Amino acid sequence: MFLALASAGFRIESSFRAQFWFKLLSGVLNVVARVSIWQSVFLHGAGSTDISLPQMVTYAILGATIFSTWDATQILREIGADIRSGNVVSHLMRPYSYPVSLFARQLGVRAHDMLILGLPVAVVMGCVYGFQPPASVGHAALFLLALMLSLFLLFSLSIAVSMIGFWVMDMLALEWFMRGTLALFSGGLVPLWFYPDIIAEAVLYLPFAWITFYPLAIYLGQLDLAAAALQLVYGVGWAAVLAALVAVMWRAACRRMVVQGG
């Protein structure tokens, strides 16, 4: 059932041909903007002594392509539409959990965008600006694991935040909250190396850091293999916490719908 829902999400996303070209152009412009900013930063001597310009360019390309194709707010919009239409009630009668079905469908959508949009743009932009390979074979393997963990954490966070919509009924505010939080704390726009120490120390222990920052830090070899493996263990811990939180919030939402006659 899970694979069928994911496959359906992939096929549906493939049917939007006009949207594909807009997303492709957006991806290219996103890379150009980010790389240009970091080239200017390093040109004026404001870069970090811990990371080189080629590494930062690679970070920017991957962050603007592979990781930017994962739109966390799409889950919020989908849940918001289901709440407004009342369609969410029908999921109570289905043999699979509503959060699981959301995860499966979005996995198909994100797989499409990453493979059809993100990866080709990353390859082309890497040829234009230069692109560093993973620090080692071990780092490459851990990066792939971190990539899967990142996707799970992102979806879990999105679904958990979306569940608040059953009480506040304002998905737009939650959507902006999610966008702002991820932009600030995931390291997608600005790596956490550039944050003030007191802020970075706090953010590094939040689940957001495992969405973009830690996978890319592993890819670039900024963490040795032992430290990278340890961070993956911490990330799995956060994944378990968030999965449990989603389950608890969904049960509470179900009780709320039943009490209100949903």
C-alpha positions in Angstrom: 0.0 0.0 0.0 2.8 2.4 0.9 4.6 1.8 -2.4 1.4 2.2 -4.3 0.7 5.6 -2.8 4.3 6.7 -3.4 4.1 5.6 -7.0 0.8 7.4 -7.5 2.4 10.6 -6.1 5.3 10.2 -8.5 2.9 9.7 -11.5 0.7 12.7 -10.6 3.7 15.0 -10.3 4.9 13.8 -13.7 1.7 14.9 -15.3 2.3 18.6 -14.6 4.4 19.5 -17.7 4.1 23.3 -17.5 5.0 23.3 -13.8 8.1 21.2 -14.6 9.6 24.0 -16.7 8.9 26.7 -14.1 10.5 24.5 -11.4 13.5 23.9 -13.6 14.1 27.6 -14.3 13.6 28.3 -10.6 16.2 25.7 -9.7 18.8 27.1 -12.0 18.2 30.7 -10.8 18.3 29.5 -7.2 21.8 28.0 -7.8 23.1 31.0 -9.6 21.9 33.4 -6.8 23.4 31.3 -4.0 26.7 30.6 -5.7 27.1 34.3 -6.7 26.5 35.4 -3.1 29.1 33.0 -1.7 31.6 33.9 -4.4 31.2 37.5 -3.4 31.5 36.7 0.3 34.8 34.9 -0.2 36.1 37.4 -2.7 35.9 40.1 0.0 37.5 38.0 2.6 34.5 37.3 4.7 34.5 33.6 4.3 35.2 30.9 6.9 38.7 29.6 7.5 37.2 26.1 8.1 35.7 25.8 4.6 37.0 26.7 1.2 35.2 28.4 -1.7 34.9 25.2 -3.8 33.4 23.4 -0.8 31.0 26.3 -0.3 30.0 26.3 -3.9 29.3 22.5 -3.7 27.3 23.2 -0.5 25.3 25.9 -2.3 24.6 23.7 -5.4 23.4 20.7 -3.4 21.4 22.9 -1.0 19.7 24.7 -3.9 18.9 21.5 -5.8 18.6 18.2 -4.0 17.5 19.7 -0.7 15.4 22.5 -2.1 13.1 20.1 -4.0 11.7 19.0 -0.6 8.9 21.4 0.0 7.8 20.9 3.5 4.9 23.3 3.2 3.1 21.2 0.6 2.1 18.8 3.4 0.7 21.7 5.4 -1.4 22.8 2.3 -2.7 19.3 1.7 -3.7 18.8 5.3 -5.3 22.3 5.4 -7.3 21.5 2.3 -8.5 18.2 3.8 -9.5 19.9 7.1 -11.5 22.7 5.3 -13.3 20.2 3.0 -13.9 17.7 5.6 -12.2 15.0 3.5 -9.9 14.2 6.4 -12.8 12.4 8.1 -12.8 9.7 5.4 -9.3 8.7 6.4 -10.6 7.4 9.7 -12.3 4.6 7.8 -9.3 3.6 5.8 -7.1 0.7 6.7 -3.9 2.8 6.8 -3.0 5.8 8.9 -3.6 9.3 7.5 0.0 10.5 8.4 1.4 7.4 6.7 -0.6 8.0 3.5 0.6 11.7 3.5 4.2 10.5 3.9 3.9 8.0 1.1 2.3 10.4 -1.4 4.8 13.1 -0.6 7.7 10.6 -0.9 6.6 10.0 -4.5 6.4 13.7 -5.2 9.8 14.5 -3.7 11.4 11.5 -5.5 10.1 12.9 -8.8 11.4 16.4 -8.1 14.8 15.2 -6.8 15.4 12.8 -9.7 13.9 14.7 -12.6 14.7 18.3 -11.4 17.2 18.5 -8.6 19.8 15.9 -9.8 20.0 17.1 -13.4 20.3 20.8 -12.3 23.0 19.9 -9.8 25.0 18.1 -12.4 24.7 20.9 -15.0 25.5 23.6 -12.4 28.4 21.5 -11.1 29.9 21.5 -14.6 29.5 25.3 -14.8 30.8 26.3 -11.3 32.8 23.2 -10.3 31.7 20.5 -8.0 33.6 18.6 -5.3 32.9 14.8 -4.9 32.3 13.3 -1.5 35.2 13.4 0.9 35.6 9.6 0.8 33.6 6.5 -0.1 32.7 6.2 3.6 31.4 9.8 3.6 29.4 9.1 0.4 27.7 6.1 2.1 26.9 8.1 5.2 25.6 11.0 3.1 23.1 8.7 1.4 21.9 7.5 4.8 21.8 11.1 6.1 19.7 12.0 2.9 17.1 9.4 3.8 17.1 10.5 7.4 16.7 14.1 6.3 13.6 13.3 4.3 12.0 11.4 7.1 12.7 14.2 9.6 11.4 16.9 7.2 8.1 15.0 6.6 7.7 14.2 10.3 8.2 17.8 11.3 5.8 19.0 8.6 3.1 16.5 9.6 3.5 17.4 13.3 3.2 21.1 12.7 0.3 20.5 10.3 -1.6 18.6 13.0 -1.8 21.9 15.0 -4.2 23.0 12.3 -7.0 20.8 13.9 -6.9 23.3 16.8 -5.9 26.7 15.4 -7.5 26.3 11.9 -5.0 28.7 10.4 -2.7 26.8 8.1 -1.2 29.9 6.4 0.3 31.0 9.7 1.7 27.5 10.3 3.1 27.4 6.7 5.0 30.7 7.3 6.2 29.4 10.6 7.6 26.3 9.0 9.2 28.2 6.1 10.9 30.6 8.5 12.1 28.0 11.0 13.6 25.8 8.3 15.3 28.8 6.6 16.9 29.8 9.8 17.7 26.6 11.5 18.3 23.9 8.9 21.4 25.4 7.4 19.9 25.3 3.9 20.6 29.0 3.1 23.4 29.7 5.5 25.6 26.9 6.9 25.7 26.8 10.7 29.4 27.4 10.6 28.7 31.1 9.9 26.3 31.5 12.9 27.4 33.1 16.1 28.7 30.5 18.5 26.0 30.8 21.1 23.3 30.4 18.4 25.0 27.6 16.5 25.6 25.6 19.7 21.8 25.6 20.3 20.7 25.0 16.8 23.1 22.1 16.3 21.1 20.0 18.7 17.7 20.7 17.2 16.2 18.3 14.6 16.3 21.0 11.9 20.1 20.7 11.6 19.8 17.1 10.4 17.6 18.2 7.5 20.3 20.0 5.5 23.4 21.0 7.5 24.6 17.7 8.8 24.1 15.8 5.5 26.1 18.4 3.6 28.7 18.6 6.3 29.1 14.8 6.1 29.4 15.0 2.2 32.1 17.6 2.4 34.1 15.8 5.1 33.7 18.5 7.7 32.9 15.6 10.1 35.2 12.5 10.3 33.5 9.1 9.8 33.1 8.5 13.5 31.6 11.9 14.2 29.4 11.6 11.2 28.1 8.1 12.3 27.4 9.5 15.8 25.4 12.4 14.3 23.4 9.9 12.4 22.6 8.1 15.6 21.4 11.4 17.1 19.3 12.1 14.1 17.7 8.7 14.3 16.8 9.5 17.9 15.1 12.7 16.7 13.3 10.7 14.1 11.9 8.3 16.7 10.8 11.3 18.9 9.0 13.0 16.0 7.4 9.8 14.8 6.0 9.3 18.3 4.9 12.9 18.4 3.0 12.6 15.1 1.2 9.4 16.3 0.1 11.1 19.6 -1.0 14.3 17.8 -3.0 12.2 15.2 -4.8 10.3 17.9 -5.6 13.6 19.6 -6.9 15.0 16.3 -9.1 11.9 15.8 -10.6 12.3 19.2 -11.3 16.0 18.5 -13.1 15.1 15.2 -15.2 12.5 16.9 -16.1 14.8 19.8 -17.1 17.5 17.4 -19.2 15.1 15.3 -16.7 14.8 12.5 
